[in-house]
Amino acid sequence: MPDDPMPTDRVTAPLVMQEARLLIRNEFSNLDIHQQYFNAYARLQKKDPLNRTLMLGTDQRDKMIPAIKRILADMGEAPKTILDIGCGDEATFELFSDSIPQGSKIDILDPNPDYIDAYTMRLRNWDNITLRQSITEDFSPRDKIDSGKIRISDDYDIIFVVHSLYFFPDLFVDFAFLYEKLRPDGVMIVIFADETVSFTGACFEAYTERYDRQTLEAHKRACAERLSLLGDKPHASIGSAPVFAGASITVERQDTRLYGHSIGDLIALSNISGLIAYEGVEKFDAAADILTSRPERVSLRVELDASTPRYGMLSVGQPQIIGTIRKPS
């Protein structure tokens, strides 16, 4: 690691960007959207070469885990029934699973079968939690539940919606549907990035402005809807709607970032949110263009604090919001 990290203007130099574009195009060409997401997300979990930090990709987990553990501690030691929707591969859940009471049960749902398999395998390492059912379905399975194709119960003590809110097709309706599945005094823990100011949001806007303006406008409305639902000041719609009568809502905003050892890491990480819906590799060009021409838009910087484990890495802004919605007793 050099004593004096590369200045930001060197990061966005033409030759650096050209090489990064080519490498990312080669890596992600001919992959389907699930494989593309897997490759991009795998970069989030790369260990620092000097083994100074377990995950270079983001500090979102670093900051969300203590908050989740505080919520769990307040819920007591009785066994819990849990739903993890958009569960991923359990790598996040694993970091706070030791705070789940002995004898708890969990249902998991994700559209990616590889993640469901990985989650199931990881759960075998924990004797405090039993897998009750795994569901490979999209993020809004209401129609399949209504038809009896799949079952989601109404006895959950905890529902986790961790960075999967982006994929709810009808946010308020789907949100209310999940809330109704809580037991009295149950809690929904909802975590999402504020894409109005985030790197992934800026990259999505840059791509859709060029190729899919109708979706761009829908994306802007969706971002506003998320913030109105669980922004810094939750919108009255959630408190005034009958289904949420008496709910207790708390919101914490965290100034989190995405990190990478190379500009290619940052370009790849643009794919961990809305861009995953698009096939091909042109979307990565949109991310490279943002980093080249508008680095201030995404708060691109080189980490210069030598006392931290991410000294010398590149980073961009990706703030997240943690919302807790507790059902009345």
C-alpha positions in Angstrom: 0.0 0.0 0.0 1.6 3.3 -1.0 2.3 6.0 1.7 0.5 8.6 -0.4 -2.7 7.3 -2.1 -3.5 8.2 -5.7 -5.2 11.6 -5.8 -8.8 11.6 -7.1 -8.0 13.2 -10.4 -5.6 10.3 -11.1 -8.5 7.9 -10.4 -10.6 9.3 -13.2 -7.7 9.7 -15.7 -8.6 8.5 -19.2 -6.3 5.4 -19.3 -7.4 4.3 -15.9 -11.1 4.5 -16.9 -10.5 2.9 -20.3 -8.8 -0.1 -18.7 -11.6 -0.4 -16.0 -14.3 -0.3 -18.7 -12.7 -3.1 -20.7 -12.1 -5.3 -17.7 -15.7 -4.9 -16.5 -17.1 -5.5 -20.0 -15.1 -8.7 -20.3 -16.1 -9.9 -16.8 -19.8 -9.3 -17.2 -20.4 -10.1 -20.9 -22.6 -13.1 -21.6 -23.8 -13.4 -18.0 -27.5 -13.4 -17.1 -28.8 -10.9 -14.6 -28.5 -13.3 -11.7 -24.9 -14.1 -12.5 -24.1 -10.4 -13.0 -25.6 -9.7 -9.6 -23.6 -12.5 -8.0 -20.4 -11.3 -9.5 -21.0 -7.7 -8.4 -22.1 -8.6 -5.0 -19.1 -10.9 -4.5 -16.9 -7.9 -4.7 -18.7 -6.5 -1.6 -17.3 -9.5 0.4 -13.7 -9.6 -0.8 -11.3 -9.5 2.0 -8.8 -6.6 2.1 -5.4 -8.0 0.8 -3.8 -7.0 4.1 -6.6 -8.7 6.0 -7.4 -5.5 7.8 -11.2 -5.6 7.3 -13.5 -8.5 6.4 -15.5 -6.6 3.7 -14.2 -3.9 1.5 -17.3 -3.2 -0.5 -19.4 -1.2 1.9 -19.6 -0.1 5.5 -23.4 -0.5 5.4 -23.1 -3.8 7.4 -20.6 -2.3 9.8 -23.2 0.3 10.8 -26.4 -1.6 10.4 -25.4 -4.7 12.5 -25.1 -2.8 15.9 -28.5 -1.1 15.2 -30.1 -4.5 14.5 -28.6 -6.1 17.6 -30.0 -3.3 19.7 -33.5 -3.9 18.3 -33.2 -7.6 18.9 -31.9 -7.1 22.5 -35.1 -5.1 23.3 -37.3 -7.9 22.1 -36.4 -10.3 24.9 -35.0 -13.9 24.9 -38.1 -15.9 24.0 -37.9 -17.8 20.7 -38.8 -15.8 17.6 -40.5 -16.6 14.4 -38.8 -14.7 11.6 -39.3 -13.9 7.9 -36.3 -12.7 5.9 -37.6 -11.4 2.6 -35.1 -10.8 -0.2 -32.8 -12.8 2.1 -29.8 -13.1 -0.2 -27.2 -15.7 0.8 -27.4 -15.2 4.6 -24.0 -13.4 4.8 -25.7 -10.4 6.4 -28.0 -12.4 8.7 -25.0 -14.4 9.8 -23.4 -11.3 11.4 -26.2 -10.9 13.9 -27.6 -14.4 14.1 -25.9 -14.9 17.5 -28.4 -12.4 18.8 -31.4 -14.5 17.8 -32.8 -16.4 20.8 -32.5 -20.2 21.0 -35.3 -22.1 19.5 -36.2 -19.5 16.9 -37.6 -20.4 13.4 -37.2 -18.7 10.1 -38.8 -18.5 6.7 -36.7 -17.2 3.8 -37.7 -15.8 0.4 -35.6 -14.7 -2.5 -35.9 -14.9 -6.3 -32.4 -16.3 -6.7 -32.2 -20.0 -6.1 -28.4 -19.9 -5.6 -28.9 -17.6 -2.7 -31.6 -19.8 -1.2 -29.2 -22.7 -1.4 -26.4 -20.8 0.2 -28.6 -19.5 2.9 -29.9 -23.0 3.7 -26.3 -24.3 3.9 -25.2 -21.5 6.3 -28.1 -22.1 8.6 -26.9 -25.5 9.3 -24.0 -23.9 11.3 -26.4 -22.3 13.8 -28.1 -24.4 16.5 -30.3 -21.5 17.7 -32.3 -21.1 14.5 -34.4 -23.7 12.5 -35.3 -23.2 8.9 -39.1 -23.6 8.6 -39.5 -23.0 4.9 -37.6 -21.6 2.0 -39.4 -19.9 -0.9 -37.9 -19.1 -4.3 -40.2 -16.4 -5.5 -40.2 -12.7 -6.5 -40.4 -9.9 -3.9 -44.2 -9.5 -4.1 -45.7 -13.0 -3.8 -49.2 -11.8 -2.8 -50.9 -13.3 -5.8 -49.3 -16.7 -5.2 -50.2 -16.6 -1.6 -53.8 -15.7 -2.4 -54.0 -18.6 -4.8 -52.5 -21.0 -2.3 -49.4 -21.7 -4.3 -47.1 -20.7 -1.4 -47.7 -20.0 2.2 -46.5 -17.1 4.4 -48.0 -17.2 7.9 -49.2 -14.3 10.0 -47.2 -15.1 13.2 -43.9 -13.4 12.6 -42.2 -11.7 15.5 -39.6 -10.1 13.1 -39.7 -9.4 9.4 -36.4 -8.4 7.8 -36.5 -6.3 4.6 -32.7 -5.6 4.2 -31.9 -3.8 1.0 -34.7 -5.4 -0.9 -37.3 -2.7 -0.8 -36.2 -1.5 -4.2 -37.8 -4.6 -5.8 -41.3 -4.2 -4.4 -43.6 -3.5 -7.4 -46.3 -1.7 -5.3 -44.4 -0.3 -2.3 -47.3 0.8 0.0 -49.5 -2.3 -0.7 -46.6 -4.8 -0.4 -45.3 -3.0 2.7 -48.8 -3.1 4.3 -49.2 -6.7 3.3 -46.0 -7.7 5.2 -46.9 -5.6 8.2 -50.1 -7.5 8.6 -48.1 -10.7 8.9 -46.6 -9.5 12.2 -47.8 -10.7 15.5 -48.9 -8.0 18.0 -45.7 -6.3 19.2 -43.8 -7.7 16.2 -41.3 -5.6 14.4 -40.4 -5.0 10.7 -36.8 -3.9 10.2 -36.4 -2.2 6.9 -33.1 -1.0 5.5 -32.6 0.7 2.2 -30.2 3.2 0.4 -31.4 6.7 -0.2 -31.0 6.5 -4.0 -31.7 10.2 -4.5 -28.1 10.8 -3.3 -26.4 7.4 -3.7 -23.9 6.1 -6.2 -26.1 3.2 -7.4 -29.1 5.7 -7.7 -27.0 8.1 -9.8 -25.7 5.3 -12.1 -29.3 4.0 -12.6 -30.5 7.5 -13.5 -27.6 7.9 -15.9 -28.4 4.6 -17.7 -32.1 5.0 -17.8 -31.9 8.7 -19.0 -30.1 7.3 -22.0 -32.0 4.1 -22.7 -35.3 4.0 -20.7 -36.7 7.4 -19.8 -40.0 6.0 -18.8 -38.4 3.8 -16.1 -36.3 6.8 -15.0 -39.4 8.8 -14.2 -40.9 5.7 -12.4 -37.6 5.4 -10.5 -37.7 9.0 -9.3 -41.3 8.4 -8.1 -40.3 5.2 -6.3 -37.4 7.0 -4.5 -39.7 9.7 -3.3 -42.2 7.1 -2.2 -39.6 5.2 -0.1 -38.5 8.4 1.6 -42.1 9.5 2.2 -42.7 6.1 3.8 -39.6 5.9 5.9 -37.5 9.0 5.3 -36.1 11.3 7.9 -39.7 12.3 8.8 -42.0 9.4 8.0 -45.0 10.6 5.9 -48.4 10.7 7.5 -49.6 8.1 5.0 -48.1 5.3 7.1 -49.4 6.6 10.4 -52.9 7.5 9.1 -53.6 4.3 7.1 -55.9 2.0 9.1 -53.5 -1.0 8.7 -50.8 0.9 10.5 -53.0 2.2 13.3 -51.0 2.5 16.5 -47.7 1.5 14.9 -44.5 2.8 16.4 -42.0 4.1 13.8 -38.3 5.0 14.3 -35.9 6.1 11.6 -32.1 6.2 11.7 -30.1 7.7 8.8 -26.5 6.4 8.3 -23.8 8.0 6.2 -22.5 4.9 4.6 -20.2 4.3 1.6 -19.2 1.8 -1.1 -15.5 0.9 -1.2 -13.2 -0.7 -3.8 -9.5 -1.3 -4.4 -9.9 -0.3 -8.1 -12.2 1.9 -10.2 -13.4 -1.4 -11.7 -14.7 -2.4 -8.3 -16.8 0.7 -8.1 -18.1 0.3 -11.6 -19.1 -3.3 -10.9 -20.9 -2.3 -7.6 -23.2 0.0 -9.6 -25.0 -3.2 -10.4 -26.1 -4.1 -6.9 -29.4 -2.2 -7.1 -31.8 -1.1 -9.9 -29.4 -1.7 -12.8 -29.6 -5.5 -12.1 -32.9 -5.4 -14.1 -31.0 -4.7 -17.3 -29.0 -7.3 -19.3 -25.9 -6.5 -21.2 -22.9 -4.3 -20.2 -23.8 -0.8 -21.4 -25.1 -0.1 -17.9 -21.5 -0.3 -16.6 -20.5 2.4 -19.2 -23.1 4.7 -17.5 -21.4 4.1 -14.2 -17.9 4.8 -15.7 -19.2 8.0 -17.2 -20.5 9.2 -13.9 -17.2 8.5 -12.2 -15.3 10.2 -15.0 -17.4 13.4 -15.6 -19.3 13.9 -12.4 -17.2 12.5 -9.5 -18.6 15.1 -7.1 -22.2 13.8 -7.8 -21.3 10.5 -6.2 -18.8 11.8 -3.6 -15.9 9.9 -5.1 -12.8 10.1 -2.9 -9.6 8.3 -2.0 -9.6 7.2 1.7 -6.7 9.1 3.3 -7.1 8.3 7.0 -4.2 6.0 7.7 -5.7 4.9 11.0 -8.6 3.1 9.3 -8.6 -0.3 7.6 -9.7 1.2 4.3 -6.8 3.6 3.9 -5.9 4.0 0.2 -9.2 2.6 -1.1 -11.6 4.4 -3.4 -15.1 5.1 -2.2 -18.4 6.7 -3.2 -21.5 7.8 -1.2 -24.3 5.3 -0.5 -26.2 6.5 2.6 -28.7 4.1 4.1 -31.9 4.4 6.2 -32.9 2.0 8.9 -36.6 2.0 9.7 -38.2 0.1 12.5 -42.0 -0.4 12.5 -43.4 -2.0 15.6 -47.0 -3.3 15.7 -49.0 -2.4 18.8 -49.6 -5.1 21.4 
